[in-house]
Amino acid sequence: MNPRGRPKKNASAMKMLGAQVAVFRRAAGHTQKSLAELVNLDEETIRSVEGGRRPLKEDLAARLDELLDTKGALSAGLTNLPEIDLFPLWAEQYVDHEQEAIALSSYENQVLPGLLQTEPYARAIFGSRVPTFDDDEIETKTVARMHRQGLLNQKAPPTISFVIWEPVLRQPLGGQRVFADQLGHLRACAELPGISVQFLPMKRTSHAGLSGPFVLLETPDHQHLAYQETQRGSQWVADADEVSIMSRKYAMLRAQALTPEDSLDLLDRIRGEQ
């Protein structure tokens, strides 16, 4: 397998193919629930595929072609989708798990977490990359990041905790207007059900996050996993001992951070300074 990760399908094209799945499903007289039962998947997976939030895999495309009598249309569509390398291999695995996680815990000390970013802020981040992305790559990656945020508005969203180092709130990526809008969006996200946002203050003389940002997640079958990114790659952590270490770090970070209520007060003060 290519160590840089296999190409992932263009997000807009994925959404179009997902819409085709929905059309073929309805034409065959199936609900999302009945189709999910036939292919031995949960209803949310079918819903995510149809919404373009989850990629249609080759084996599922072939199975749906057979069940829905589509004469191979979905497999052919999948084969001919434009490909852009949105995520490296480990990051792609993380995104897949993120969309079905029941709990997420994220520590960030460089930029705001992707799930909380506005489109202009995300675009500014991708535009800052060295070597630079071209305009098409920036657009595709920004769209993909926005699609990920759909999980915040699910009927049963995961329980999510964010701990963010205070300097991130003071770095005006994208310019003052973009950043002011981003802080307003962050304030709104912090009030969503099931979401906790805490800020780690600059005045601390020590803290548990000096090794860099990371994410912890819990899958529907209660497997605990971790993910972290570096300058030149990313690491997907499944070893129970390593995940335990990172879980202990996160527990310490939450204790060292401001409370959610005090964090919102800090955010409001910073917004007032803009």
ZADO-1210 file (C-alpha; in nm, 4 decimals, padded with zeros to 6 digits):
<atoms>
<atom x="00.0000" y="00.0000" z="00.0000" code="MET" pos="1"/>
<atom x="00.1236" y="00.3523" z="-00.0745" code="ASN" pos="2"/>
<atom x="00.2725" y="00.4787" z="00.2548" code="PRO" pos="3"/>
<atom x="00.1438" y="00.8283" z="00.1853" code="ARG" pos="4"/>
<atom x="-00.2139" y="00.6977" z="00.1944" code="GLY" pos="5"/>
<atom x="-00.4536" y="00.6051" z="-00.0816" code="ARG" pos="6"/>
<atom x="-00.6388" y="00.8888" z="-00.2573" code="PRO" pos="7"/>
<atom x="-00.9754" y="00.9726" z="-00.1160" code="LYS" pos="8"/>
<atom x="-01.2694" y="01.0668" z="-00.3319" code="LYS" pos="9"/>
<atom x="-01.3631" y="01.4286" z="-00.4000" code="ASN" pos="10"/>
<atom x="-01.6163" y="01.5362" z="-00.1363" code="ALA" pos="11"/>
<atom x="-01.8624" y="01.6908" z="-00.3835" code="SER" pos="12"/>
<atom x="-01.8490" y="01.3815" z="-00.6020" code="ALA" pos="13"/>
<atom x="-01.9032" y="01.1622" z="-00.2958" code="MET" pos="14"/>
<atom x="-02.2182" y="01.3602" z="-00.2166" code="LYS" pos="15"/>
<atom x="-02.3428" y="01.3121" z="-00.5723" code="MET" pos="16"/>
<atom x="-02.2800" y="00.9378" z="-00.5601" code="LEU" pos="17"/>
<atom x="-02.4538" y="00.9216" z="-00.2218" code="GLY" pos="18"/>
<atom x="-02.7564" y="01.0928" z="-00.3735" code="ALA" pos="19"/>
<atom x="-02.7616" y="00.8247" z="-00.6440" code="GLN" pos="20"/>
<atom x="-02.7649" y="00.5563" z="-00.3759" code="VAL" pos="21"/>
<atom x="-03.0707" y="00.7252" z="-00.2244" code="ALA" pos="22"/>
<atom x="-03.2490" y="00.7392" z="-00.5626" code="VAL" pos="23"/>
<atom x="-03.1799" y="00.3701" z="-00.6352" code="PHE" pos="24"/>
<atom x="-03.2853" y="00.2736" z="-00.2818" code="ARG" pos="25"/>
<atom x="-03.6206" y="00.4496" z="-00.3087" code="ARG" pos="26"/>
<atom x="-03.6791" y="00.3109" z="-00.6582" code="ALA" pos="27"/>
<atom x="-03.6315" y="-00.0386" z="-00.5167" code="ALA" pos="28"/>
<atom x="-03.8857" y="00.0320" z="-00.2432" code="GLY" pos="29"/>
<atom x="-03.6470" y="00.0360" z="00.0518" code="HIS" pos="30"/>
<atom x="-03.6155" y="00.2666" z="00.3491" code="THR" pos="31"/>
<atom x="-03.2723" y="00.3429" z="00.4892" code="GLN" pos="32"/>
<atom x="-03.3518" y="00.1073" z="00.7753" code="LYS" pos="33"/>
<atom x="-03.4598" y="-00.1857" z="00.5562" code="SER" pos="34"/>
<atom x="-03.1596" y="-00.1466" z="00.3276" code="LEU" pos="35"/>
<atom x="-02.9244" y="-00.1295" z="00.6253" code="ALA" pos="36"/>
<atom x="-03.0679" y="-00.4563" z="00.7550" code="GLU" pos="37"/>
<atom x="-03.0127" y="-00.6247" z="00.4181" code="LEU" pos="38"/>
<atom x="-02.6445" y="-00.5283" z="00.4037" code="VAL" pos="39"/>
<atom x="-02.5906" y="-00.5894" z="00.7775" code="ASN" pos="40"/>
<atom x="-02.5057" y="-00.2271" z="00.8591" code="LEU" pos="41"/>
<atom x="-02.6615" y="00.0278" z="01.0920" code="ASP" pos="42"/>
<atom x="-02.9095" y="00.2813" z="00.9554" code="GLU" pos="43"/>
<atom x="-02.6772" y="00.5743" z="01.0319" code="GLU" pos="44"/>
<atom x="-02.4108" y="00.4300" z="00.7995" code="THR" pos="45"/>
<atom x="-02.6557" y="00.4254" z="00.5075" code="ILE" pos="46"/>
<atom x="-02.7694" y="00.7765" z="00.5975" code="ARG" pos="47"/>
<atom x="-02.4086" y="00.8990" z="00.6052" code="SER" pos="48"/>
<atom x="-02.3267" y="00.7381" z="00.2690" code="VAL" pos="49"/>
<atom x="-02.6329" y="00.8962" z="00.1088" code="GLU" pos="50"/>
<atom x="-02.5427" y="01.2332" z="00.2574" code="GLY" pos="51"/>
<atom x="-02.1867" y="01.2177" z="00.1258" code="GLY" pos="52"/>
<atom x="-02.0402" y="01.2246" z="00.4761" code="ARG" pos="53"/>
<atom x="-01.9068" y="00.8699" z="00.4548" code="ARG" pos="54"/>
<atom x="-01.7324" y="00.7228" z="00.1481" code="PRO" pos="55"/>
<atom x="-01.9038" y="00.4430" z="-00.0431" code="LEU" pos="56"/>
<atom x="-01.6603" y="00.1510" z="-00.0245" code="LYS" pos="57"/>
<atom x="-01.6087" y="-00.0898" z="-00.3144" code="GLU" pos="58"/>
<atom x="-01.7572" y="-00.3942" z="-00.1409" code="ASP" pos="59"/>
<atom x="-02.0687" y="-00.2031" z="-00.0353" code="LEU" pos="60"/>
<atom x="-02.1119" y="-00.0567" z="-00.3853" code="ALA" pos="61"/>
<atom x="-02.1009" y="-00.4062" z="-00.5358" code="ALA" pos="62"/>
<atom x="-02.3486" y="-00.5372" z="-00.2783" code="ARG" pos="63"/>
<atom x="-02.5894" y="-00.2481" z="-00.3407" code="LEU" pos="64"/>
<atom x="-02.5641" y="-00.2960" z="-00.7181" code="ASP" pos="65"/>
<atom x="-02.6756" y="-00.6539" z="-00.6650" code="GLU" pos="66"/>
<atom x="-02.9553" y="-00.5817" z="-00.4171" code="LEU" pos="67"/>
<atom x="-03.0936" y="-00.2765" z="-00.5974" code="LEU" pos="68"/>
<atom x="-03.0478" y="-00.4218" z="-00.9478" code="ASP" pos="69"/>
<atom x="-02.8560" y="-00.1178" z="-01.0710" code="THR" pos="70"/>
<atom x="-02.6581" y="-00.3057" z="-01.3385" code="LYS" pos="71"/>
<atom x="-02.3247" y="-00.2073" z="-01.1829" code="GLY" pos="72"/>
<atom x="-02.3970" y="00.1662" z="-01.1880" code="ALA" pos="73"/>
<atom x="-02.2719" y="00.2360" z="-00.8368" code="LEU" pos="74"/>
<atom x="-01.9499" y="00.0404" z="-00.8804" code="SER" pos="75"/>
<atom x="-01.8854" y="00.2178" z="-01.2096" code="ALA" pos="76"/>
<atom x="-01.9599" y="00.5552" z="-01.0532" code="GLY" pos="77"/>
<atom x="-01.7230" y="00.4839" z="-00.7663" code="LEU" pos="78"/>
<atom x="-01.4449" y="00.3789" z="-01.0024" code="THR" pos="79"/>
<atom x="-01.4760" y="00.6985" z="-01.2039" code="ASN" pos="80"/>
<atom x="-01.5025" y="00.9494" z="-00.9229" code="LEU" pos="81"/>
<atom x="-01.2310" y="01.2177" z="-00.9344" code="PRO" pos="82"/>
<atom x="-00.9652" y="01.1537" z="-00.6739" code="GLU" pos="83"/>
<atom x="-00.7904" y="01.4068" z="-00.4553" code="ILE" pos="84"/>
<atom x="-00.5670" y="01.3099" z="-00.1656" code="ASP" pos="85"/>
<atom x="-00.7767" y="01.4700" z="00.1097" code="LEU" pos="86"/>
<atom x="-00.6302" y="01.2808" z="00.4017" code="PHE" pos="87"/>
<atom x="-00.3263" y="01.0611" z="00.4635" code="PRO" pos="88"/>
<atom x="-00.4035" y="00.6977" z="00.5442" code="LEU" pos="89"/>
<atom x="-00.4172" y="00.7290" z="00.9227" code="TRP" pos="90"/>
<atom x="-00.6193" y="01.0515" z="00.9070" code="ALA" pos="91"/>
<atom x="-00.8701" y="00.8848" z="00.6749" code="GLU" pos="92"/>
<atom x="-00.9196" y="00.6070" z="00.9295" code="GLN" pos="93"/>
<atom x="-00.9688" y="00.8697" z="01.1997" code="TYR" pos="94"/>
<atom x="-01.2333" y="01.0569" z="00.9978" code="VAL" pos="95"/>
<atom x="-01.4243" y="00.7328" z="00.9397" code="ASP" pos="96"/>
<atom x="-01.4241" y="00.6553" z="01.3135" code="HIS" pos="97"/>
<atom x="-01.5024" y="01.0162" z="01.4063" code="GLU" pos="98"/>
<atom x="-01.8308" y="01.0050" z="01.2149" code="GLN" pos="99"/>
<atom x="-01.9614" y="00.7125" z="01.4195" code="GLU" pos="100"/>
<atom x="-01.7966" y="00.7828" z="01.7568" code="ALA" pos="101"/>
<atom x="-02.0115" y="00.8064" z="02.0688" code="ILE" pos="102"/>
<atom x="-01.7544" y="01.0211" z="02.2516" code="ALA" pos="103"/>
<atom x="-01.4711" y="01.2522" z="02.1413" code="LEU" pos="104"/>
<atom x="-01.2105" y="01.4373" z="02.3475" code="SER" pos="105"/>
<atom x="-00.9816" y="01.6850" z="02.1717" code="SER" pos="106"/>
<atom x="-00.6806" y="01.8856" z="02.2957" code="TYR" pos="107"/>
<atom x="-00.5544" y="02.1568" z="02.0599" code="GLU" pos="108"/>
<atom x="-00.2690" y="02.4047" z="02.1042" code="ASN" pos="109"/>
<atom x="-00.2094" y="02.5284" z="01.7466" code="GLN" pos="110"/>
<atom x="-00.5434" y="02.6041" z="01.5785" code="VAL" pos="111"/>
<atom x="-00.9070" y="02.5614" z="01.6741" code="LEU" pos="112"/>
<atom x="-01.0321" y="02.2016" z="01.6328" code="PRO" pos="113"/>
<atom x="-01.1611" y="02.1187" z="01.2843" code="GLY" pos="114"/>
<atom x="-01.5107" y="02.0434" z="01.4150" code="LEU" pos="115"/>
<atom x="-01.5382" y="02.4014" z="01.5442" code="LEU" pos="116"/>
<atom x="-01.3935" y="02.5889" z="01.2459" code="GLN" pos="117"/>
<atom x="-01.5824" y="02.8233" z="01.0164" code="THR" pos="118"/>
<atom x="-01.5291" y="02.7823" z="00.6434" code="GLU" pos="119"/>
<atom x="-01.3151" y="03.1007" z="00.6043" code="PRO" pos="120"/>
<atom x="-01.0996" y="03.0029" z="00.9046" code="TYR" pos="121"/>
<atom x="-01.0470" y="02.6514" z="00.7648" code="ALA" pos="122"/>
<atom x="-00.9629" y="02.7997" z="00.4262" code="ARG" pos="123"/>
<atom x="-00.7023" y="03.0252" z="00.5917" code="ALA" pos="124"/>
<atom x="-00.5422" y="02.7248" z="00.7602" code="ILE" pos="125"/>
<atom x="-00.5157" y="02.5271" z="00.4365" code="PHE" pos="126"/>
<atom x="-00.3913" y="02.8414" z="00.2617" code="GLY" pos="127"/>
<atom x="-00.1052" y="02.8721" z="00.5117" code="SER" pos="128"/>
<atom x="00.0353" y="02.5296" z="00.4302" code="ARG" pos="129"/>
<atom x="00.3978" y="02.4944" z="00.3151" code="VAL" pos="130"/>
<atom x="00.4426" y="02.3629" z="00.0458" code="PRO" pos="131"/>
<atom x="00.1323" y="02.5439" z="-00.0706" code="THR" pos="132"/>
<atom x="-00.1900" y="02.3786" z="-00.1826" code="PHE" pos="133"/>
<atom x="-00.3360" y="02.4988" z="-00.5117" code="ASP" pos="134"/>
<atom x="-00.6820" y="02.6595" z="-00.5158" code="ASP" pos="135"/>
<atom x="-00.8607" y="02.3340" z="-00.6055" code="ASP" pos="136"/>
<atom x="-00.6933" y="02.1462" z="-00.3195" code="GLU" pos="137"/>
<atom x="-00.7809" y="02.4196" z="-00.0706" code="ILE" pos="138"/>
<atom x="-01.1429" y="02.4178" z="-00.1858" code="GLU" pos="139"/>
<atom x="-01.1764" y="02.0389" z="-00.1719" code="THR" pos="140"/>
<atom x="-01.0181" y="02.0085" z="00.1713" code="LYS" pos="141"/>
<atom x="-01.2300" y="02.2919" z="00.3077" code="THR" pos="142"/>
<atom x="-01.5504" y="02.1276" z="00.1809" code="VAL" pos="143"/>
<atom x="-01.4440" y="01.7976" z="00.3363" code="ALA" pos="144"/>
<atom x="-01.3822" y="01.9662" z="00.6709" code="ARG" pos="145"/>
<atom x="-01.7241" y="02.1304" z="00.6639" code="MET" pos="146"/>
<atom x="-01.8877" y="01.7942" z="00.5872" code="HIS" pos="147"/>
<atom x="-01.7258" y="01.6456" z="00.8980" code="ARG" pos="148"/>
<atom x="-01.9103" y="01.8961" z="01.1143" code="GLN" pos="149"/>
<atom x="-02.2429" y="01.7352" z="01.0307" code="GLY" pos="150"/>
<atom x="-02.1989" y="01.5066" z="01.3293" code="LEU" pos="151"/>
<atom x="-02.2558" y="01.8040" z="01.5627" code="LEU" pos="152"/>
<atom x="-02.6162" y="01.8270" z="01.4434" code="ASN" pos="153"/>
<atom x="-02.7070" y="01.4590" z="01.4390" code="GLN" pos="154"/>
<atom x="-03.0205" y="01.3508" z="01.6248" code="LYS" pos="155"/>
<atom x="-02.7947" y="01.1688" z="01.8699" code="ALA" pos="156"/>
<atom x="-02.4598" y="01.3523" z="01.8487" code="PRO" pos="157"/>
<atom x="-02.1558" y="01.2191" z="02.0321" code="PRO" pos="158"/>
<atom x="-02.0509" y="01.3586" z="02.3687" code="THR" pos="159"/>
<atom x="-01.7629" y="01.5936" z="02.2875" code="ILE" pos="160"/>
<atom x="-01.5049" y="01.7625" z="02.5087" code="SER" pos="161"/>
<atom x="-01.2565" y="02.0226" z="02.3834" code="PHE" pos="162"/>
<atom x="-00.9577" y="02.1622" z="02.5710" code="VAL" pos="163"/>
<atom x="-00.7915" y="02.4490" z="02.3813" code="ILE" pos="164"/>
<atom x="-00.4779" y="02.6418" z="02.4789" code="TRP" pos="165"/>
<atom x="-00.5567" y="03.0105" z="02.5263" code="GLU" pos="166"/>
<atom x="-00.3051" y="03.1490" z="02.2682" code="PRO" pos="167"/>
<atom x="-00.5147" y="02.9822" z="01.9943" code="VAL" pos="168"/>
<atom x="-00.7899" y="03.2311" z="02.0835" code="LEU" pos="169"/>
<atom x="-00.5541" y="03.5218" z="02.0222" code="ARG" pos="170"/>
<atom x="-00.4036" y="03.4263" z="01.6852" code="GLN" pos="171"/>
<atom x="-00.6125" y="03.6018" z="01.4145" code="PRO" pos="172"/>
<atom x="-00.5749" y="03.3467" z="01.1365" code="LEU" pos="173"/>
<atom x="-00.7422" y="03.4716" z="00.8189" code="GLY" pos="174"/>
<atom x="-00.7471" y="03.8332" z="00.9391" code="GLY" pos="175"/>
<atom x="-00.9444" y="04.0189" z="01.2047" code="GLN" pos="176"/>
<atom x="-01.2880" y="03.9870" z="01.0407" code="ARG" pos="177"/>
<atom x="-01.2539" y="03.6144" z="00.9719" code="VAL" pos="178"/>
<atom x="-01.1246" y="03.5576" z="01.3227" code="PHE" pos="179"/>
<atom x="-01.3977" y="03.7651" z="01.4881" code="ALA" pos="180"/>
<atom x="-01.6596" y="03.5556" z="01.3071" code="ASP" pos="181"/>
<atom x="-01.4728" y="03.2412" z="01.4104" code="GLN" pos="182"/>
<atom x="-01.4809" y="03.3375" z="01.7775" code="LEU" pos="183"/>
<atom x="-01.8542" y="03.4049" z="01.7498" code="GLY" pos="184"/>
<atom x="-01.9043" y="03.0619" z="01.5937" code="HIS" pos="185"/>
<atom x="-01.6961" y="02.9047" z="01.8705" code="LEU" pos="186"/>
<atom x="-01.9194" y="03.0736" z="02.1290" code="ARG" pos="187"/>
<atom x="-02.2305" y="02.9284" z="01.9624" code="ALA" pos="188"/>
<atom x="-02.0788" y="02.5796" z="01.9391" code="CYS" pos="189"/>
<atom x="-01.9919" y="02.5872" z="02.3084" code="ALA" pos="190"/>
<atom x="-02.3637" y="02.6064" z="02.3875" code="GLU" pos="191"/>
<atom x="-02.4651" y="02.3042" z="02.1787" code="LEU" pos="192"/>
<atom x="-02.5997" y="02.0048" z="02.3750" code="PRO" pos="193"/>
<atom x="-02.3366" y="01.7488" z="02.4674" code="GLY" pos="194"/>
<atom x="-02.0393" y="01.9779" z="02.3973" code="ILE" pos="195"/>
<atom x="-01.7929" y="02.1022" z="02.6586" code="SER" pos="196"/>
<atom x="-01.5348" y="02.3690" z="02.5686" code="VAL" pos="197"/>
<atom x="-01.2559" y="02.4554" z="02.8122" code="GLN" pos="198"/>
<atom x="-00.9541" y="02.6823" z="02.7707" code="PHE" pos="199"/>
<atom x="-00.6129" y="02.6112" z="02.9163" code="LEU" pos="200"/>
<atom x="-00.4891" y="02.9501" z="03.0414" code="PRO" pos="201"/>
<atom x="-00.1530" y="03.0970" z="02.9392" code="MET" pos="202"/>
<atom x="-00.0661" y="03.1790" z="03.2992" code="LYS" pos="203"/>
<atom x="-00.0173" y="02.8146" z="03.3933" code="ARG" pos="204"/>
<atom x="00.3463" y="02.7377" z="03.4770" code="THR" pos="205"/>
<atom x="00.3070" y="02.3725" z="03.3679" code="SER" pos="206"/>
<atom x="00.0483" y="02.1526" z="03.2021" code="HIS" pos="207"/>
<atom x="-00.0011" y="01.8021" z="03.0614" code="ALA" pos="208"/>
<atom x="-00.0240" y="01.9006" z="02.6948" code="GLY" pos="209"/>
<atom x="00.3360" y="01.9914" z="02.6163" code="LEU" pos="210"/>
<atom x="00.3748" y="01.6959" z="02.3773" code="SER" pos="211"/>
<atom x="00.1215" y="01.8439" z="02.1351" code="GLY" pos="212"/>
<atom x="-00.2423" y="01.8073" z="02.0253" code="PRO" pos="213"/>
<atom x="-00.4312" y="01.4777" z="02.0203" code="PHE" pos="214"/>
<atom x="-00.7816" y="01.3319" z="02.0017" code="VAL" pos="215"/>
<atom x="-00.9387" y="01.0460" z="02.1951" code="LEU" pos="216"/>
<atom x="-01.2532" y="00.8682" z="02.0776" code="LEU" pos="217"/>
<atom x="-01.4845" y="00.5897" z="02.1848" code="GLU" pos="218"/>
<atom x="-01.6478" y="00.3717" z="01.9179" code="THR" pos="219"/>
<atom x="-02.0051" y="00.2339" z="01.9375" code="PRO" pos="220"/>
<atom x="-01.8618" y="-00.0990" z="02.0573" code="ASP" pos="221"/>
<atom x="-01.6722" y="00.0889" z="02.3320" code="HIS" pos="222"/>
<atom x="-01.3258" y="00.0583" z="02.1860" code="GLN" pos="223"/>
<atom x="-01.1005" y="00.3443" z="02.2964" code="HIS" pos="224"/>
<atom x="-00.8662" y="00.4906" z="02.0350" code="LEU" pos="225"/>
<atom x="-00.6402" y="00.7938" z="01.9945" code="ALA" pos="226"/>
<atom x="-00.5098" y="01.0039" z="01.7081" code="TYR" pos="227"/>
<atom x="-00.2341" y="01.2631" z="01.6850" code="GLN" pos="228"/>
<atom x="-00.0707" y="01.4612" z="01.4053" code="GLU" pos="229"/>
<atom x="00.2894" y="01.5746" z="01.3596" code="THR" pos="230"/>
<atom x="00.4724" y="01.7963" z="01.1101" code="GLN" pos="231"/>
<atom x="00.5134" y="01.5154" z="00.8568" code="ARG" pos="232"/>
<atom x="00.2374" y="01.2693" z="00.9271" code="GLY" pos="233"/>
<atom x="-00.0146" y="01.1357" z="01.1710" code="SER" pos="234"/>
<atom x="-00.0422" y="00.8463" z="01.4135" code="GLN" pos="235"/>
<atom x="-00.3426" y="00.6267" z="01.4810" code="TRP" pos="236"/>
<atom x="-00.3128" y="00.4702" z="01.8290" code="VAL" pos="237"/>
<atom x="-00.5029" y="00.1538" z="01.9207" code="ALA" pos="238"/>
<atom x="-00.2656" y="00.0015" z="02.1780" code="ASP" pos="239"/>
<atom x="-00.4525" y="-00.0013" z="02.5097" code="ALA" pos="240"/>
<atom x="-00.1503" y="00.1061" z="02.7150" code="ASP" pos="241"/>
<atom x="-00.0745" y="00.4035" z="02.4897" code="GLU" pos="242"/>
<atom x="-00.4397" y="00.5108" z="02.4788" code="VAL" pos="243"/>
<atom x="-00.4481" y="00.4893" z="02.8578" code="SER" pos="244"/>
<atom x="-00.1500" y="00.7251" z="02.8839" code="ILE" pos="245"/>
<atom x="-00.3155" y="00.9780" z="02.6561" code="MET" pos="246"/>
<atom x="-00.6461" y="00.9441" z="02.8437" code="SER" pos="247"/>
<atom x="-00.4664" y="01.0268" z="03.1682" code="ARG" pos="248"/>
<atom x="-00.3073" y="01.3285" z="03.0019" code="LYS" pos="249"/>
<atom x="-00.6488" y="01.4484" z="02.8886" code="TYR" pos="250"/>
<atom x="-00.7994" y="01.4014" z="03.2347" code="ALA" pos="251"/>
<atom x="-00.5174" y="01.6132" z="03.3779" code="MET" pos="252"/>
<atom x="-00.5661" y="01.8791" z="03.1085" code="LEU" pos="253"/>
<atom x="-00.9356" y="01.9098" z="03.1929" code="ARG" pos="254"/>
<atom x="-00.8453" y="01.9549" z="03.5590" code="ALA" pos="255"/>
<atom x="-00.5823" y="02.2189" z="03.4699" code="GLN" pos="256"/>
<atom x="-00.8112" y="02.4094" z="03.2332" code="ALA" pos="257"/>
<atom x="-01.0697" y="02.6700" z="03.3257" code="LEU" pos="258"/>
<atom x="-01.4208" y="02.5405" z="03.3933" code="THR" pos="259"/>
<atom x="-01.6624" y="02.5575" z="03.0979" code="PRO" pos="260"/>
<atom x="-01.8334" y="02.8573" z="03.2591" code="GLU" pos="261"/>
<atom x="-01.5068" y="03.0444" z="03.3226" code="ASP" pos="262"/>
<atom x="-01.3932" y="02.9513" z="02.9713" code="SER" pos="263"/>
<atom x="-01.6972" y="03.1219" z="02.8198" code="LEU" pos="264"/>
<atom x="-01.6246" y="03.4306" z="03.0315" code="ASP" pos="265"/>
<atom x="-01.2680" y="03.4339" z="02.8928" code="LEU" pos="266"/>
<atom x="-01.3969" y="03.3941" z="02.5390" code="LEU" pos="267"/>
<atom x="-01.6390" y="03.6823" z="02.5854" code="ASP" pos="268"/>
<atom x="-01.3590" y="03.9039" z="02.7159" code="ARG" pos="269"/>
<atom x="-01.1371" y="03.8197" z="02.4188" code="ILE" pos="270"/>
<atom x="-01.4231" y="03.8858" z="02.1752" code="ARG" pos="271"/>
<atom x="-01.4729" y="04.2230" z="02.3416" code="GLY" pos="272"/>
<atom x="-01.1096" y="04.3079" z="02.2716" code="GLU" pos="273"/>
<atom x="-01.1440" y="04.2437" z="01.8963" code="GLN" pos="274"/>
</atoms>
